[in-house]
């Protein structure tokens, strides 16, 4: 079980390696979650790695706050703020990352 969780987190991180540089190339929910985990939204107020995990577990960091940060950082178009399904997907992935980190 532990290996499958670590493998899942590794896969999520690998998918995030080929991220577009600007909002013109839309990111998917996994890529946005990886940006957050990797600390690439730090200047927008979302800390990465263990701080992100703590924030997700305490519900201080949500899919909504990560999408807002990605929009503010020019990584997503403003229309992403109106996409409830996208925000929900980001939230689900963040929770998967947090659960995986606490189960390892």
C-alpha positions in Angstrom: 0.0 0.0 0.0 2.8 2.4 1.0 4.6 1.7 -2.3 1.5 2.3 -4.4 0.9 5.7 -2.6 4.5 6.8 -3.2 4.2 5.6 -6.8 1.1 7.7 -7.3 2.7 10.8 -5.8 5.8 10.2 -8.0 3.5 9.9 -11.1 1.8 13.1 -10.2 5.1 14.9 -9.9 6.4 13.5 -13.2 3.2 14.6 -15.0 4.0 18.1 -13.7 7.4 18.3 -15.3 6.1 19.5 -18.6 4.2 22.5 -17.5 3.4 25.4 -19.8 4.9 28.7 -19.0 1.8 30.9 -19.2 -1.9 30.9 -19.0 -2.3 30.7 -22.8 -1.5 27.0 -22.5 -4.1 25.8 -20.0 -3.0 23.5 -17.2 -5.0 20.5 -16.0 -5.9 19.9 -12.4 -3.0 17.6 -11.8 -0.5 20.1 -13.2 -1.9 22.9 -11.0 -1.8 20.7 -7.9 1.9 19.9 -8.8 2.7 23.5 -9.1 1.4 24.0 -5.6 3.2 21.0 -4.2 6.5 22.0 -5.8 6.3 25.5 -4.2 5.9 27.3 -7.5 2.9 29.3 -6.1 4.8 30.5 -3.0 4.9 34.1 -4.1 1.1 33.9 -4.3 0.8 32.6 -0.8 0.8 28.8 -1.3 3.8 27.2 0.3 4.9 23.8 -1.1 5.9 20.4 0.1 5.2 19.6 3.8 3.7 23.1 4.3 1.2 22.4 1.5 0.3 19.1 3.1 -0.2 20.7 6.5 -2.3 23.4 4.9 -4.5 20.9 3.0 -5.0 18.8 6.1 -6.0 21.8 8.2 -8.2 23.1 5.3 -6.3 26.3 5.1 -5.3 25.4 1.5 -8.1 24.3 -0.8 -8.6 23.8 -4.5 -10.1 27.3 -4.6 -7.1 28.9 -3.0 -4.7 27.1 -5.2 -6.6 28.0 -8.4 -6.8 31.7 -7.2 -3.0 31.6 -6.7 -2.4 30.1 -10.1 -4.6 32.8 -11.7 -2.8 35.5 -9.7 0.5 34.1 -10.9 -0.5 34.0 -14.5 -0.6 30.2 -14.7 -4.3 30.0 -15.4 -6.8 32.2 -17.1 -9.4 34.0 -14.9 -12.1 31.8 -16.3 -10.7 29.0 -14.2 -12.2 30.7 -11.1 -15.7 30.0 -12.5 -15.0 26.3 -13.3 -16.4 24.5 -10.2 -15.5 21.1 -11.6 -11.9 22.1 -12.2 -11.6 23.5 -8.7 -13.1 20.4 -7.3 -10.6 18.3 -9.2 -7.7 20.4 -7.9 -9.1 20.0 -4.4 -9.4 16.2 -4.8 -5.8 15.9 -6.0 -4.5 18.1 -3.2 -6.2 15.7 -0.7 -4.7 12.7 -2.4 -1.3 14.3 -2.2 -1.8 15.1 1.5 -3.1 11.5 2.3 -0.2 10.0 0.5 2.3 12.1 2.4 0.8 11.2 5.7 0.6 7.5 5.0 4.3 7.2 4.0 
